Amino acid sequence: MKQRLYRVLALAMLLLSATGFFAAVGHADNHVLAETAVQAARVVASPAGNATGEIPGSKANTMPVTSPVIITGDPEPIVPPPAHPLRVALDWYLTPYHAALIVARERGLFEREGLEVTLTQPADPTVPPKLVAAQHVELALTSQPRLHLLVDQGLPLIRVGTLVPLPLATLIVRQEANLQSLSDIQGKTVGYVFEEPARLLLDGILEKHALSSDDVELKRIDFGLNSSLAEAEVDAVVGAQRHVTRRQLEQSGIRVVEFPLGETDLPLYDELILIANRDSLQQHGSDIRRFLDALQQATLWLINHPDDAWELIRKAEPGLDTQANADAWPDTLRYLALRPAAVQAERYHRFETYLLQQGLIESLTPAKRLATDITHP
């Protein structure tokens, strides 16, 4: 009964308010509207009130009034779309030069781009490009010189991104090898990871001394560059990373001399690149573009926050938390690509031409089939 009384009073007040409004604007007579309000109140108060909600004196019917639905529980969570998997095979064990990958992963930048990125370290450093060619992974890391050689062998590979756009490889020699200059390297044992790139780099640095890779004994050592030098299994190693390897060896008490291979007559090249399968590039193009966007965001952040970036990296990857890597960090930053997707097509054309002139490849592959900026098709 009380509820019906409250409804009567509310409806009457509403209609009386309307009476004042319409009278003020000259649309109705106060007496008529007041009478209508009273009649409506009687209908509401009556137990047998008009079930259709019809107001006496009006020919029009109104729609039935329903009570509002009140949600008392928590709303259903919004389920994000499934992330796209993207598999990336590294060229090597993790180093500070992989900083953009680590930062993008740890800061959730891949997830923000809708990607589920898996980084895998190879048991054999020669395998990652082959995995891309066989479409077992979408991306792999390698060097520009090796890309040229692999494409010449018929693998459907293409560069889609760059992490390090300048040569990093060095020739590191044990001081105990007693080399007064590179002219004394003849007959020495030189360790390498990839034979063809190693010969290419050695020929470039030894040419001024009237020597070539044929004048040394080459020994494959895979991941054992540091240990091979430390244990005197070789006199020198070629292809070691500038800034990092020398500091690691010196921290272990191994005194070495470093000869940067970038300061030779070799054409400039990208040291660390991302490669994809040319035949399936269109299929994975959207994911790769978003992957590169995440890398660019990561690089911008770590350049602007170098101390925070190193702190993040060393905590995420305890194996990198060494004094040698910490000392090399400022130098490492200077070598990182600020725009990973951007490509210098002329650089790939020059290097391909150089390889052909040296007789290291059989035919000239157009630069557009070697490298592309996938963000600007």
C-alpha positions as CSV (number, residue, x, y, z in Angstrom):
1,M,0.0,0.0,0.0
2,K,2.8,2.4,0.9
3,Q,4.5,1.7,-2.5
4,R,1.3,2.6,-4.4
5,L,1.0,5.8,-2.3
6,Y,4.5,6.8,-3.2
7,R,3.8,6.2,-6.9
8,V,0.7,8.3,-6.7
9,L,2.6,11.2,-5.1
10,A,5.5,11.0,-7.6
11,L,3.2,10.9,-10.6
12,A,1.1,13.7,-9.4
13,M,4.1,15.9,-8.7
14,L,5.5,15.1,-12.2
15,L,2.2,16.1,-13.9
16,L,1.8,19.2,-11.8
17,S,5.3,20.3,-12.7
18,A,4.4,19.8,-16.3
19,T,1.3,21.8,-15.8
20,G,3.4,24.8,-14.7
21,F,5.7,24.4,-17.6
22,F,3.1,24.2,-20.4
23,A,1.0,27.0,-18.8
24,A,4.1,29.2,-18.8
25,V,4.6,28.7,-22.5
26,G,0.9,29.0,-23.3
27,H,0.3,25.4,-24.5
28,A,-2.5,24.4,-22.0
29,D,-5.0,25.6,-19.5
30,N,-3.9,25.1,-15.9
31,H,-7.3,23.8,-14.9
32,V,-7.3,21.1,-17.6
33,L,-3.8,19.9,-16.8
34,A,-4.5,19.8,-13.1
35,E,-7.6,17.7,-13.6
36,T,-5.6,15.3,-15.8
37,A,-3.1,14.9,-13.0
38,V,-5.8,14.0,-10.5
39,Q,-7.4,11.5,-12.8
40,A,-4.0,9.8,-13.4
41,A,-3.3,9.6,-9.7
42,R,-6.7,7.9,-9.2
43,V,-5.9,5.3,-11.8
44,V,-2.6,4.5,-10.2
45,A,-4.1,4.4,-6.7
46,S,-6.9,2.1,-7.8
47,P,-6.2,-1.7,-7.3
48,A,-7.9,-2.3,-10.6
49,G,-6.1,0.4,-12.4
50,N,-5.8,0.4,-16.1
51,A,-3.3,-2.4,-16.8
52,T,-2.3,-0.9,-20.1
53,G,-1.3,2.4,-18.4
54,E,-4.0,4.4,-20.4
55,I,-4.7,7.8,-18.9
56,P,-8.4,8.7,-18.8
57,G,-9.2,11.5,-21.3
58,S,-6.4,10.5,-23.6
59,K,-6.9,8.4,-26.7
60,A,-3.3,7.4,-26.9
61,N,-1.9,4.4,-25.0
62,T,1.7,4.4,-23.7
63,M,4.1,1.4,-23.7
64,P,4.2,-0.6,-20.5
65,V,6.8,0.6,-18.1
66,T,9.4,-2.0,-17.1
67,S,11.6,-2.0,-14.1
68,P,15.3,-1.2,-14.8
69,V,17.8,-4.1,-14.6
70,I,20.4,-3.6,-12.0
71,I,23.7,-5.5,-12.4
72,T,25.2,-6.3,-9.1
73,G,28.1,-8.6,-10.1
74,D,31.4,-7.8,-11.8
75,P,31.2,-7.3,-15.6
76,E,32.5,-10.1,-17.8
77,P,36.2,-9.5,-18.6
78,I,37.0,-8.4,-22.1
79,V,39.0,-11.3,-23.7
80,P,41.8,-10.0,-25.9
81,P,42.3,-11.5,-29.3
82,P,44.7,-14.4,-29.4
83,A,48.4,-13.4,-29.9
84,H,50.1,-14.3,-33.2
85,P,53.1,-16.6,-32.6
86,L,56.4,-15.5,-34.1
87,R,59.5,-17.7,-33.8
88,V,62.9,-16.1,-33.9
89,A,66.2,-18.1,-34.0
90,L,69.2,-16.2,-32.6
91,D,72.5,-16.2,-34.4
92,W,74.4,-16.9,-31.1
93,Y,73.9,-17.0,-27.4
94,L,72.5,-13.8,-26.1
95,T,74.9,-10.8,-26.0
96,P,74.4,-7.1,-25.3
97,Y,74.0,-6.6,-29.0
98,H,70.6,-8.4,-28.7
99,A,69.5,-5.6,-26.3
100,A,66.5,-4.5,-28.4
101,L,65.1,-8.0,-28.4
102,I,65.5,-8.4,-24.6
103,V,64.0,-5.0,-23.8
104,A,61.0,-5.5,-26.1
105,R,60.3,-8.8,-24.5
106,E,60.7,-7.6,-20.9
107,R,58.7,-4.4,-21.4
108,G,55.8,-6.3,-23.0
109,L,56.2,-4.5,-26.3
110,F,55.7,-7.7,-28.3
111,E,52.4,-8.5,-26.4
112,R,51.2,-4.9,-27.0
113,E,51.6,-5.5,-30.7
114,G,49.6,-8.7,-30.5
115,L,52.6,-11.1,-30.8
116,E,53.7,-14.1,-28.9
117,V,57.5,-14.0,-29.6
118,T,59.7,-17.0,-28.9
119,L,63.5,-16.5,-28.9
120,T,65.6,-19.6,-29.3
121,Q,69.3,-20.0,-29.1
122,P,70.8,-22.5,-31.6
123,A,72.9,-25.5,-30.7
124,D,74.7,-25.1,-34.0
125,P,75.2,-21.4,-35.2
126,T,75.0,-22.5,-38.8
127,V,71.4,-23.8,-38.5
128,P,69.1,-20.7,-38.0
129,P,69.1,-19.5,-41.7
130,K,68.3,-23.1,-42.7
131,L,65.3,-23.1,-40.3
132,V,64.0,-20.0,-42.0
133,A,64.4,-21.5,-45.4
134,A,62.5,-24.6,-44.3
135,Q,59.8,-22.4,-42.7
136,H,60.4,-23.9,-39.2
137,V,60.8,-20.4,-37.8
138,E,59.6,-17.0,-39.2
139,L,62.8,-15.0,-38.5
140,A,66.5,-15.6,-37.8
141,L,69.5,-13.5,-37.0
142,T,72.6,-13.6,-39.2
143,S,75.1,-11.2,-40.8
144,Q,74.8,-9.4,-44.2
145,P,77.9,-11.2,-45.7
146,R,76.5,-14.6,-44.8
147,L,73.1,-13.6,-46.3
148,H,74.7,-12.9,-49.7
149,L,76.5,-16.3,-49.7
150,L,73.4,-18.2,-48.6
151,V,71.2,-16.6,-51.3
152,D,73.8,-17.4,-53.9
153,Q,73.5,-21.0,-52.8
154,G,69.8,-20.9,-53.5
155,L,68.2,-20.3,-50.1
156,P,65.0,-18.2,-50.3
157,L,66.1,-15.6,-47.7
158,I,65.7,-11.9,-47.5
159,R,66.7,-9.2,-45.0
160,V,63.7,-7.6,-43.2
161,G,65.4,-5.8,-40.3
162,T,68.7,-4.7,-38.8
163,L,69.9,-4.7,-35.2
164,V,73.5,-3.6,-35.8
165,P,74.1,-1.6,-39.0
166,L,77.9,-1.4,-38.9
167,P,80.7,-4.1,-38.9
168,L,81.5,-5.5,-35.5
169,A,83.7,-8.4,-36.4
170,T,87.3,-8.3,-35.3
171,L,90.5,-10.4,-35.5
172,I,91.7,-11.0,-32.0
173,V,95.2,-12.3,-31.5
174,R,96.8,-13.7,-28.3
175,Q,99.7,-11.6,-27.2
176,E,101.7,-14.8,-26.6
177,A,101.5,-15.5,-30.4
178,N,104.2,-12.8,-30.7
179,L,102.7,-10.9,-33.7
180,Q,104.4,-7.6,-34.2
181,S,102.1,-6.9,-37.1
182,L,99.5,-8.8,-39.2
183,S,102.4,-9.7,-41.5
184,D,103.5,-12.2,-38.9
185,I,100.2,-14.1,-38.9
186,Q,101.4,-16.4,-41.7
187,G,101.3,-20.0,-40.6
188,K,99.3,-19.2,-37.4
189,T,96.1,-21.0,-36.5
190,V,92.9,-18.9,-36.7
191,G,89.6,-20.0,-35.3
192,Y,86.3,-19.3,-37.0
193,V,82.6,-20.0,-36.8
194,F,81.5,-19.7,-40.4
195,E,84.3,-20.6,-42.9
196,E,83.2,-18.6,-46.0
197,P,82.6,-15.3,-44.1
198,A,85.8,-15.9,-42.1
199,R,87.8,-16.2,-45.3
200,L,86.1,-13.1,-46.7
201,L,87.0,-11.1,-43.6
202,L,90.5,-12.4,-43.4
203,D,91.2,-11.6,-47.1
204,G,89.9,-8.1,-46.5
205,I,92.2,-7.4,-43.6
206,L,95.3,-9.3,-44.9
207,E,95.2,-7.9,-48.4
208,K,97.4,-4.9,-47.5
209,H,100.0,-7.3,-46.1
210,A,100.1,-9.3,-49.3
211,L,98.5,-12.2,-47.5
212,S,95.2,-14.1,-47.7
213,S,93.2,-16.6,-45.8
214,D,95.2,-19.4,-47.5
215,D,98.3,-18.3,-45.6
216,V,96.9,-19.3,-42.2
217,E,95.5,-22.5,-40.8
218,L,91.8,-22.2,-40.3
219,K,90.0,-24.2,-37.5
220,R,86.3,-24.3,-36.9
221,I,85.5,-23.7,-33.2
222,D,81.7,-22.8,-33.2
223,F,80.8,-21.2,-29.9
224,G,84.2,-21.7,-28.4
225,L,85.9,-18.5,-29.5
226,N,86.9,-17.4,-26.0
227,S,87.8,-20.8,-24.6
228,S,89.9,-21.6,-27.7
229,L,92.0,-18.5,-27.2
230,A,92.1,-19.0,-23.4
231,E,93.4,-22.6,-23.8
232,A,95.8,-21.7,-26.6
233,E,94.1,-24.0,-29.1
234,V,94.3,-21.2,-31.6
235,D,96.6,-18.2,-32.0
236,A,93.7,-15.9,-33.1
237,V,90.0,-15.9,-33.8
238,V,88.1,-14.1,-36.6
239,G,84.6,-12.8,-36.4
240,A,84.6,-12.1,-32.6
241,Q,82.3,-9.2,-31.5
242,R,84.0,-5.9,-31.1
243,H,84.1,-4.3,-27.6
244,V,82.7,-7.4,-25.9
245,T,85.0,-10.3,-26.7
246,R,88.2,-8.5,-25.9
247,R,86.9,-7.3,-22.5
248,Q,85.7,-10.8,-21.7
249,L,89.1,-12.3,-22.4
250,E,91.0,-9.6,-20.5
251,Q,88.6,-10.1,-17.5
252,S,89.7,-13.8,-17.6
253,G,93.4,-12.8,-17.6
254,I,94.0,-13.4,-21.4
255,R,95.9,-10.5,-22.9
256,V,95.0,-10.0,-26.6
257,V,95.4,-7.5,-29.5
258,E,92.4,-6.5,-31.5
259,F,92.2,-5.7,-35.2
260,P,88.8,-4.3,-36.3
261,L,87.8,-5.8,-39.6
262,G,85.5,-2.9,-40.5
263,E,88.6,-0.7,-41.1
264,T,89.6,-2.5,-44.3
265,D,88.8,-2.2,-48.0
266,L,85.7,-4.3,-47.5
267,P,82.5,-2.5,-48.4
268,L,80.4,-1.5,-45.4
269,Y,77.9,-4.1,-44.3
270,D,75.3,-4.7,-41.6
271,E,76.7,-6.9,-38.9
272,L,73.4,-8.2,-37.4
273,I,70.3,-8.6,-39.5
274,L,66.9,-10.3,-39.3
275,I,66.1,-12.6,-42.2
276,A,62.8,-14.1,-43.3
277,N,61.7,-16.5,-46.0
278,R,61.1,-14.6,-49.2
279,D,58.5,-17.1,-50.4
280,S,56.3,-16.7,-47.3
281,L,57.0,-13.0,-46.6
282,Q,53.5,-11.9,-47.6
283,Q,51.9,-14.4,-45.3
284,H,53.8,-13.2,-42.2
285,G,54.3,-9.6,-43.3
286,S,51.9,-8.0,-40.9
287,D,53.4,-9.8,-37.9
288,I,56.9,-8.9,-38.9
289,R,56.0,-5.3,-39.3
290,R,54.6,-5.2,-35.8
291,F,57.7,-7.0,-34.5
292,L,59.9,-4.3,-36.0
293,D,57.7,-1.6,-34.5
294,A,58.2,-3.2,-31.1
295,L,62.0,-3.3,-31.7
296,Q,62.1,0.4,-32.6
297,Q,60.1,1.3,-29.5
298,A,62.5,-0.8,-27.4
299,T,65.6,0.8,-29.0
300,L,64.3,4.3,-28.4
301,W,63.6,3.6,-24.8
302,L,67.0,2.0,-24.1
303,I,68.9,4.8,-25.8
304,N,67.0,7.4,-23.7
305,H,67.4,5.3,-20.5
306,P,70.7,3.5,-20.8
307,D,71.2,2.8,-17.1
308,D,67.6,1.5,-16.6
309,A,68.0,-0.6,-19.8
310,W,71.2,-2.3,-18.5
311,E,69.6,-2.9,-15.2
312,L,66.6,-4.5,-16.9
313,I,68.8,-6.6,-19.2
314,R,71.1,-8.0,-16.5
315,K,68.2,-9.0,-14.3
316,A,66.3,-10.6,-17.2
317,E,69.4,-12.5,-18.4
318,P,71.8,-13.1,-15.4
319,G,74.3,-14.7,-17.8
320,L,75.0,-11.2,-19.3
321,D,75.6,-9.7,-15.8
322,T,79.4,-9.5,-16.1
323,Q,81.8,-6.7,-15.6
324,A,83.0,-7.0,-19.2
325,N,79.5,-6.6,-20.6
326,A,78.8,-3.7,-18.2
327,D,82.0,-1.9,-19.4
328,A,81.1,-2.6,-23.0
329,W,77.5,-1.3,-22.6
330,P,78.2,2.4,-23.6
331,D,80.0,1.3,-26.7
332,T,77.3,-1.2,-27.5
333,L,74.6,1.4,-27.5
334,R,76.4,3.4,-30.3
335,Y,76.1,0.4,-32.7
336,L,72.4,-0.3,-32.3
337,A,70.1,0.5,-35.3
338,L,67.6,3.3,-34.4
339,R,65.3,2.3,-37.2
340,P,65.4,-1.5,-37.5
341,A,63.2,-1.7,-40.6
342,A,65.1,0.8,-42.7
343,V,67.4,-0.6,-45.3
344,Q,70.3,0.9,-47.4
345,A,69.7,-0.9,-50.7
346,E,72.9,0.5,-52.2
347,R,74.9,-1.1,-49.5
348,Y,73.6,-4.5,-50.4
349,H,74.2,-3.9,-54.1
350,R,77.8,-2.8,-53.5
351,F,78.6,-5.8,-51.3
352,E,77.0,-8.2,-53.8
353,T,79.1,-6.6,-56.6
354,Y,82.2,-7.0,-54.5
355,L,81.6,-10.7,-53.9
356,L,81.0,-11.3,-57.6
357,Q,84.3,-9.5,-58.4
358,Q,86.1,-11.6,-55.9
359,G,84.7,-14.8,-57.4
360,L,82.9,-15.7,-54.2
361,I,79.4,-15.9,-55.8
362,E,78.3,-17.2,-59.2
363,S,75.8,-14.5,-60.2
364,L,74.6,-11.1,-59.2
365,T,71.3,-11.0,-57.2
366,P,69.3,-7.7,-57.3
367,A,69.4,-5.8,-54.1
368,K,65.6,-5.9,-53.9
369,R,65.7,-9.7,-53.6
370,L,68.4,-9.4,-50.9
371,A,66.8,-6.8,-48.6
372,T,63.6,-5.0,-48.2
373,D,61.9,-2.4,-45.9
374,I,58.8,-4.3,-45.2
375,T,57.1,-1.2,-43.6
376,H,57.3,0.5,-47.0
377,P,56.3,-2.1,-49.6
